[in-house]
Amino acid sequence: MKKNILLVLVALLAVVPSSFAQKKSAKSKSKDNTVVLYITRHGKTILNTMDRVQGWADTPLTPAGVEVAEYLGAGLKAEGIDFKAAYSSDLGRARQTARIVLDAKGQTNLKLNEVPQIRETNFGSYEGEYNTRMWNDAALYLHYKSYKEMMVELEKDPTTLKDMVDSFKALETLGIGESYDEVKARGQKAIREIAEKEAANGGGNILMVGHGMSIGIFLSDLDSYGKKPDAGHMGNAAVCKVIYKDGKFTLESFGDLSYVEKGKANSGK
């Protein structure tokens, strides 16, 4: 009798760890580390309003820029989107926008992490110059008849932006301008590092505030399945939604202003 009881106990002890391991394995398999990046352009600034080149040069948001950032925060809140972490370029206009967005949606205590690598393109001696001057110079350098002709070509084929950015670097006189590939390399490295870090922390929604041209460059071929941005220009406070899962990026939307529009509608303005 005692021998039979002992055999039963041994059998139970053999089964329990196996069952526990199976439950633990099933739990780990069901764990979702998906990271959802809401990559946003800053609000409108003084240099934006003056139509001047603004890369590493920096100016604060205008009242309209503050307002659009508030609308974005309100729209994200209305959609029930809460952020586990927040990042911005270390330039003031991006930091200011990120803080306004977080405050407007009620996440006033969420720490903001500054990342220099997601700055705008450095335009060298063109910084602070009128945009038309820089783009006209690029058009002549690339043998277009006019700035307008070059813009038409850009709308038809967004990949021509690479030649234009590279021409800015070739033409600026301080020797500090950046090429398209230099901007892409630093930004994509930073985005991947952020995504991997947040995936390791369990995933979730992540806010990232950057700059119009560089965001387009970062996302130009980041999508693991070949999807590219479907627009050449990002409005102020527009959002690009990027999913990171199992080591791969998927671009879900580019230059989306629906959150801003929802926030504005809810404000009654």
C-alpha positions as CSV (number, residue, x, y, z in Angstrom):
1,M,0.0,0.0,0.0
2,K,2.8,2.4,1.0
3,K,4.6,1.5,-2.1
4,N,1.6,2.3,-4.3
5,I,1.2,5.7,-2.6
6,L,4.9,6.5,-3.1
7,L,4.6,5.7,-6.8
8,V,1.5,8.0,-7.2
9,L,3.4,10.8,-5.5
10,V,6.4,10.4,-7.8
11,A,4.1,10.4,-10.8
12,L,2.4,13.6,-9.6
13,L,5.8,15.3,-9.0
14,A,6.8,14.4,-12.5
15,V,3.6,15.9,-14.0
16,V,3.4,19.2,-12.1
17,P,6.7,20.7,-13.3
18,S,5.9,19.7,-16.9
19,S,2.4,21.3,-16.6
20,F,3.8,24.4,-15.0
21,A,6.4,24.7,-17.8
22,Q,3.7,24.3,-20.4
23,K,1.6,27.1,-18.8
24,K,4.7,29.3,-18.5
25,S,5.6,28.6,-22.2
26,A,2.1,29.4,-23.3
27,K,2.1,32.7,-21.3
28,S,5.4,33.8,-22.8
29,K,4.2,33.0,-26.3
30,S,1.1,35.1,-25.9
31,K,3.1,38.1,-24.6
32,D,2.9,40.9,-27.2
33,N,5.9,43.2,-27.4
34,T,4.6,45.2,-30.3
35,V,5.8,48.8,-30.4
36,V,3.5,51.4,-32.0
37,L,5.5,54.6,-32.9
38,Y,3.5,57.8,-33.4
39,I,6.2,59.9,-35.2
40,T,5.1,63.5,-35.3
41,R,6.3,66.7,-36.8
42,H,6.6,69.7,-34.5
43,G,4.1,72.6,-34.5
44,K,4.6,75.7,-36.7
45,T,7.5,78.0,-35.7
46,I,8.6,81.5,-36.4
47,L,11.0,80.5,-39.2
48,N,8.2,78.3,-40.7
49,T,6.0,81.4,-40.8
50,M,8.7,83.5,-42.4
51,D,9.3,80.7,-45.0
52,R,13.0,80.4,-44.1
53,V,15.2,77.3,-43.9
54,Q,15.1,75.7,-40.6
55,G,17.3,72.6,-40.1
56,W,19.6,72.7,-37.0
57,A,18.7,76.4,-36.7
58,D,15.8,76.7,-34.2
59,T,13.0,79.0,-33.3
60,P,10.1,78.5,-30.9
61,L,6.5,77.7,-31.8
62,T,4.2,80.5,-32.8
63,P,0.7,80.7,-31.1
64,A,-0.6,78.8,-34.1
65,G,2.1,76.2,-33.5
66,V,1.1,75.8,-29.8
67,E,-2.5,75.5,-30.8
68,V,-2.0,72.7,-33.4
69,A,0.1,70.8,-30.8
70,E,-2.7,71.1,-28.3
71,Y,-5.2,69.9,-30.9
72,L,-2.9,66.9,-31.5
73,G,-2.8,66.0,-27.8
74,A,-6.6,66.4,-27.5
75,G,-7.2,64.2,-30.6
76,L,-4.9,61.4,-29.3
77,K,-6.7,61.6,-26.0
78,A,-10.1,61.3,-27.7
79,E,-8.8,58.2,-29.5
80,G,-7.7,56.7,-26.1
81,I,-4.1,56.5,-27.1
82,D,-1.8,56.5,-24.0
83,F,2.0,56.6,-24.3
84,K,4.4,54.4,-22.4
85,A,7.3,56.5,-23.4
86,A,8.0,59.8,-25.2
87,Y,11.0,60.9,-27.3
88,S,11.9,64.1,-29.2
89,S,14.7,65.7,-31.1
90,D,16.9,67.8,-28.9
91,L,15.9,70.9,-30.8
92,G,13.6,73.3,-28.9
93,R,10.7,73.2,-31.3
94,A,10.4,69.4,-31.1
95,R,10.8,69.4,-27.3
96,Q,8.2,72.2,-26.9
97,T,5.7,70.3,-29.2
98,A,6.2,67.0,-27.3
99,R,5.5,68.6,-23.9
100,I,2.4,70.4,-25.2
101,V,1.0,67.2,-26.7
102,L,1.6,65.2,-23.5
103,D,0.1,67.9,-21.3
104,A,-2.9,68.3,-23.5
105,K,-3.7,64.6,-23.3
106,G,-3.2,64.5,-19.5
107,Q,0.2,62.7,-19.4
108,T,2.0,65.6,-17.7
109,N,4.3,63.4,-15.6
110,L,5.7,61.3,-18.5
111,K,9.4,61.9,-18.9
112,L,10.6,63.2,-22.3
113,N,13.7,61.7,-23.7
114,E,15.8,63.9,-26.1
115,V,17.5,62.2,-29.0
116,P,19.9,64.4,-31.1
117,Q,19.9,61.8,-33.9
118,I,16.3,62.5,-34.9
119,R,17.1,66.2,-35.6
120,E,16.2,67.8,-38.9
121,T,18.7,67.8,-41.8
122,N,21.6,70.2,-41.3
123,F,21.5,72.7,-44.2
124,G,24.8,74.4,-43.4
125,S,25.1,78.0,-44.8
126,Y,21.5,77.9,-46.0
127,E,20.2,77.9,-42.4
128,G,17.9,80.9,-41.9
129,E,17.9,81.7,-45.6
130,Y,14.7,82.0,-47.6
131,N,13.5,78.6,-48.7
132,T,13.1,79.8,-52.3
133,R,16.8,80.7,-52.5
134,M,18.0,77.2,-51.4
135,W,15.5,75.3,-53.6
136,N,16.2,77.6,-56.6
137,D,19.9,77.0,-56.2
138,A,19.3,73.3,-56.1
139,A,17.1,73.4,-59.2
140,L,19.8,75.1,-61.2
141,Y,22.5,72.8,-59.9
142,L,20.4,69.8,-61.0
143,H,19.7,71.3,-64.4
144,Y,16.0,72.0,-64.0
145,K,14.7,75.0,-65.9
146,S,13.1,76.3,-62.7
147,Y,12.3,75.6,-59.1
148,K,8.6,74.9,-60.1
149,E,9.8,72.3,-62.6
150,M,11.8,70.6,-59.9
151,M,8.8,70.6,-57.5
152,V,6.7,68.9,-60.2
153,E,9.3,66.2,-60.6
154,L,9.4,65.7,-56.8
155,E,5.7,65.3,-56.6
156,K,5.8,62.7,-59.4
157,D,8.8,60.9,-58.0
158,P,9.6,61.4,-54.2
159,T,12.9,59.5,-54.6
160,T,14.3,62.6,-56.4
161,L,14.5,64.2,-52.9
162,K,17.8,62.4,-52.4
163,D,19.4,64.4,-55.3
164,M,18.0,67.7,-53.9
165,V,19.2,67.1,-50.4
166,D,22.6,66.1,-51.7
167,S,22.7,69.3,-53.8
168,F,22.1,71.4,-50.7
169,K,25.2,69.8,-49.1
170,A,27.2,70.4,-52.3
171,L,26.2,74.0,-52.5
172,E,26.4,75.2,-48.9
173,T,29.6,77.0,-47.9
174,L,30.2,76.1,-44.3
175,G,31.1,72.5,-44.9
176,I,28.7,71.2,-42.3
177,G,25.6,70.3,-44.4
178,E,24.4,66.7,-44.4
179,S,23.7,64.3,-47.3
180,Y,20.5,62.3,-47.7
181,D,22.3,59.1,-46.7
182,E,23.9,60.7,-43.6
183,V,20.5,61.9,-42.4
184,K,18.9,58.5,-43.1
185,A,21.6,56.5,-41.4
186,R,21.5,58.4,-38.1
187,G,17.8,58.6,-37.9
188,Q,17.1,54.9,-38.8
189,K,19.7,53.8,-36.3
190,A,18.0,55.9,-33.5
191,I,14.5,54.7,-34.4
192,R,15.6,51.0,-34.4
193,E,17.4,51.4,-31.0
194,I,14.3,53.1,-29.5
195,A,12.0,50.4,-31.0
196,E,14.2,47.5,-29.7
197,K,14.4,49.1,-26.2
198,E,10.7,49.6,-25.9
199,A,10.0,46.1,-27.3
200,A,12.2,44.7,-24.5
201,N,10.2,46.7,-22.0
202,G,7.0,45.1,-23.1
203,G,6.0,47.3,-26.1
204,G,3.2,49.8,-26.3
205,N,2.5,53.2,-27.7
206,I,5.5,55.5,-28.1
207,L,5.4,59.2,-29.0
208,M,8.3,60.6,-31.1
209,V,8.4,64.3,-32.2
210,G,10.8,65.3,-35.0
211,H,11.0,67.3,-38.2
212,G,9.3,67.3,-41.5
213,M,12.0,66.5,-44.0
214,S,14.1,64.2,-41.8
215,I,11.1,62.1,-40.8
216,G,10.3,61.5,-44.5
217,I,14.0,60.5,-45.1
218,F,14.0,58.2,-42.0
219,L,10.8,56.4,-43.3
220,S,11.8,56.3,-47.0
221,D,12.8,52.6,-46.8
222,L,12.3,51.7,-43.2
223,D,9.3,49.5,-43.9
224,S,10.4,45.8,-44.0
225,Y,7.8,45.0,-46.7
226,G,8.7,47.9,-49.1
227,K,5.9,50.3,-48.4
228,K,7.1,53.9,-48.8
229,P,5.6,57.3,-47.6
230,D,2.7,58.2,-49.8
231,A,3.2,61.9,-49.6
232,G,6.1,64.2,-49.9
233,H,5.2,66.9,-47.4
234,M,4.2,66.6,-43.7
235,G,2.0,69.3,-42.2
236,N,2.8,70.6,-38.7
237,A,1.7,68.1,-36.1
238,A,1.0,65.5,-38.7
239,V,1.5,61.9,-37.5
240,C,3.2,58.8,-39.1
241,K,2.2,55.5,-37.5
242,V,4.9,52.9,-37.6
243,I,4.5,49.3,-36.1
244,Y,7.6,47.4,-34.9
245,K,7.1,43.7,-34.3
246,D,9.4,40.7,-34.4
247,G,12.3,42.9,-35.6
248,K,10.4,44.4,-38.5
249,F,8.9,47.8,-39.2
250,T,5.5,48.4,-40.9
251,L,4.5,51.9,-42.1
252,E,0.8,52.2,-41.4
253,S,0.2,55.9,-42.2
254,F,2.2,59.0,-43.2
255,G,1.4,62.6,-42.6
256,D,-1.9,61.9,-40.9
257,L,-3.7,65.0,-39.7
258,S,-6.9,63.3,-38.5
259,Y,-5.8,63.5,-34.8
260,V,-5.3,67.2,-35.1
261,E,-8.7,67.6,-36.9
262,K,-10.4,65.5,-34.2
263,G,-8.8,67.6,-31.4
264,K,-9.9,70.8,-33.1
265,A,-13.5,69.6,-33.6
266,N,-13.7,68.6,-30.0
267,S,-12.5,72.1,-29.0
268,G,-15.4,73.7,-30.8
269,K,-13.2,76.0,-32.9
